[in-house]
């Protein structure tokens, strides 16, 4: 959370603001005389440091990072890539996120760009605070404490991008304690999503599915989450290039539910949200969540929640 960046022998001190009761924000603009520019949008919460970075450079840029205390850091590479000299466990490419323990040891970064542009998001927490909160909870959380670097792929869950974007774009909608609560809750949502993905990734290794099959099944889940209309198993399998038997068994292995059960849970969650927050008639809600007949929707809703959708409308 507190560190120094050395660019062309010039030191920049990045430190959290102390005694932060609500939210403290600061923008740091760093540059050199060779066309390298980086803008760091920092948000300091009570226990968490959030940082959105974007940079431009005409070529690969190297600089030194000197952490002043140990922290647990989640780094999300949105554009470009970073190579850590002498520690390839911290190398990260566009579309990856990395969860790791950043020790007080000095290291040197090489920042690469996509068409001379780069971008990332990072959140970090003091290692002692992390240990007090999470040590012993599960083997993934403990592995990070022990110094293991864990990777996830952003493209395999669109929610990574969505949460990072929501935090940045919506933080100005709040102030004071509400802003602090909003950012902390979104940061924890992002952290839990990362842990959930890493856990499922570990479980995937115990299956006999090939990596291309896993990618195809992940794509089916994305299709279900973004289009709740009924699509047959054969159509889903054909659209992602996998056979039906492997799709059905693989989906259950990865997500713990059949495709039909997963689709139903998504539909019911959306239906409950619409019934509670809008004045739409039940027939229209049923249609929005993919049911042709309202009576079929009513039966499914009651089975899921134990009460009729009409009970929410009156």
N, C-alpha and C positions, 0 to 999 in steps of 0.2 A: 504493500500500500504506500510505503514511503520509499523513494528511490531516487537515484541520480542518473541522468542521461548525459553521456559525454559525446558531443558531436564536434568533430574537428578541434579537439582540445578545449572546447567550451562546455562548461558544466551547466546543466539545468536541473534544479531541485524540484521534484514533484512530491509534495507532502500533503497528507490529509489535514484539514482544518480541525483543530481540537475543540472539544466540548460542543459538538454539534448536536443541538437539541432537536432541530428539525432537519432541514436540508441545506447544504452549502454547495454552491456551484462555482466553477471557475473554468475559463477557457485559456489554455496555454498554446501559444503559437511559436514553434521552433523552426529554425531554418539554418542553412549554411550559405556560403557564397558560390555554390556550384549548382544551384537550382533545386535543392531539396527543401521541401516545406512540409510540415506536419502540424495539424490542428488537433488538439486533444480537448474534448469536452468532458470535463470531470464533474461527477456528482458524488459528494461525500455524505453518506448516511452514518448512523451511529456505529454500525459494525461492518458496513459494506462500502467499497469504493467502486463506482461504476465509471466506465470510460469509453467514450466513442471516439475513435481516431480515424482521420482521413489524411492521406499524404500524397504528394506528387514528387516525382524524381525522374531525371532524364536517364538514369542508369541505376544499377544496384547500389544501395546505400548501406554502409556499415556504421554502427555506433555501439557504444558500450553502455550497459545497464548495470547499476550497482545497487541492489536492494539493501535497504537499511534495517529491515526486519523480515522474518519469514512470513509468508502468506500462502493461502490456498487460492489459486487463480484459475479461472475459466476463460480461455481466450477463443474468440470466434473469428475466424478469418473470412471476411466477406469479399475481399477483392485483393489480388496480389498474393504474396506468400512471404514467409519468414524462415530463414535458416539460422540456427544457432551454432556458431563455430565451436567445435569441440564437444557438442552434446546433441547428437541427432535425434534423441528422444523428445526434443522440444521443437523439431522442424515441423512446420505446419503449412498446408497448401490451401488455396482457395476452396471454400466449401467444407472445411473441416473445423471442428471445435476440439479443444484440448483442455483437459482438467489435470492440473499438476500442482505440486508443492514448489513454490519459488523460494529457494533458500537465500541466505545473505551472501552467497558467492557471486562475485562479479562474472558477467558473461558478455559475449559480443554477438550482436544481431546483424544479419544481412537482410535488408528489406527489399523485396522485389515487387514489381508492379505489373498490372495488366494495362497495356497502352499508357504507361507512365502514371497510372493512378493506383492507389491502394486504399483499403478501408478495413477496419476491424472493430470489434466490440470486446470489452474485457470487464470482468467483475472479479474482485478479490476480497478476501477476508483474512484477518489476522489468524495465523495457524493455531494459536492457543484458544481463541474463541471457537474456531471450527472444531477443535478437539473436544472442548467442553460441550458443544452442541451435538456432535455426531459420532464421536469415537465409540466403537462397539455396536453401532446400529446395524451395519452390514459390511460384508467383505469388500465391497467396492469403495465405500467411504473410508474404510481402514487402509485400503491399498494406496489411496492418495496421500494419507498421512505418512505412510511408509516410504513415499517418494516415487511411486509408480505413476507414469504419465499415461492417461487414458484418452483415446480418440473416439470421436463420433463424427458422422457425416451429416451436415446440415440438410442436404438435398433429400434425405430419406425421411425427414419430418418437417413439413412446412412451418410448423408452429415455432421452431427456433427463430426463423426470420421474422415471423409475425410478432412475437413477444419483444424482440429487440427493437423493431420498428415502432411498436405501440409505446414502449417506454420513452423513446426519444420524442415522438410526435405528440404524445398526450401529457407529458410531465408539466407542460405549461398550463394545463387545464386545472391544476390544483395548486394550493399554496399551504405553507405551514405544516401542521401535523398531518393533514390529509395527503399532502404531497409525499411526505415521508412514508406514510402507510402505503400509498399506492405503489411507490417505487420499490419498497421492501417486499411487498406481496408479489409484484411482477418478477423481481429478481429471484425470489424463492421459487416461483412457478418455473422460471427458466432453469434454475438449478435442479429442481425435481425432475423436469423433463429430461435433462441431460443424464441424471442418475438412472431414470427409468429406461432410457435408450441403452445406456451402457449395460444395464442388467439384462435387458432382452438380447443384446448383442452377445453377452456371455452365454446365455441360455441357448442361443442359436448355434453356437459352436458344438453343442452336444447333439444336434440333429444331423441327419444325413443329407440335408438340403445343400445344393450347390449355391455359390454366391449369386449366380444369375437367377436361380429360382427364388432366392430370398428377395432380390430386387424386384422381381415380377410380383411377388406376393405383397410387398410393401406398396407397390403401385396400385394394386387392387384395393388395398385399404384406403389409399388416397382417393381413388375413384368413388368408393362408398361414402366417404366423408364429404365429398363435394357434389354428389348427385345421388339423392336419396330415392330416386325412382327405381322400380324393380328392374334388375338386369339379371338374366339367367346365368347360371354357373358357366355354361358353354360360351356365352357371349363374353363374360369376364375373362375366361381362360384364353379365348381367341385374341382379345384386345391386348393382352400382355405377353402372349407367346409362351404359354405353359399348358400342360395337359390338365384336364379336369380333376383327375384323381390326385395328382400332386398338389394342385391348388387347394383342394378341400382339406386334405390331411395336413399340408404345410401351414395353411392359415390357422388351423386349430392349434398346431404346435407353437406357432409364433405368438398368437394373441389370446389363446385360452378360450376362444369362442368359435363356433361355426360362423360361416359367412352370414347366414340368415340371422343368427343371434346378434352378431356385431351390427348388422344393418338395422335391426329392430331397436337396439339400444340407442343408436344415433338418432333414429326417427323419433323415439319417445322423448329423448332429451330435448330435441328441437321443438317438438309439439308442446311439451310442458312450458318451455320458455315462451312460446307464442301465446298460449292460453293465458299465462300469467301477466304478460306485458302488452297484449293487444286486445282489441275488441273484435277480432276476426271471428266469424261463425265457425263452428266445429267442422262443418263440411269443407270449408276453405283451408283450415289448418290440416285436415286429413289429406287434401290434395297437395298442399305444399310439401308435406313430408312423404309423399309418394304413394298414398293409398287412393285407389280408384273408387272404392266404396266406403262411405263414412262409417257404416256399421262394422266393417272389418277393422277399421281404425279404432273404434270404440272398444271392441273386444280386446285388441292388443294393448290399448292404453290401460284398461282395467286390470289386465293380467300383470302389467308392469308395475303399476302404482297402487292397486288395491281400491281404486275409486274411479267413478266415471268422469270423463272430461267435462260433462255438463255440470258437475258439482263445482267446477272452478268458474263457471260463467254466471253463477247466480249467488 
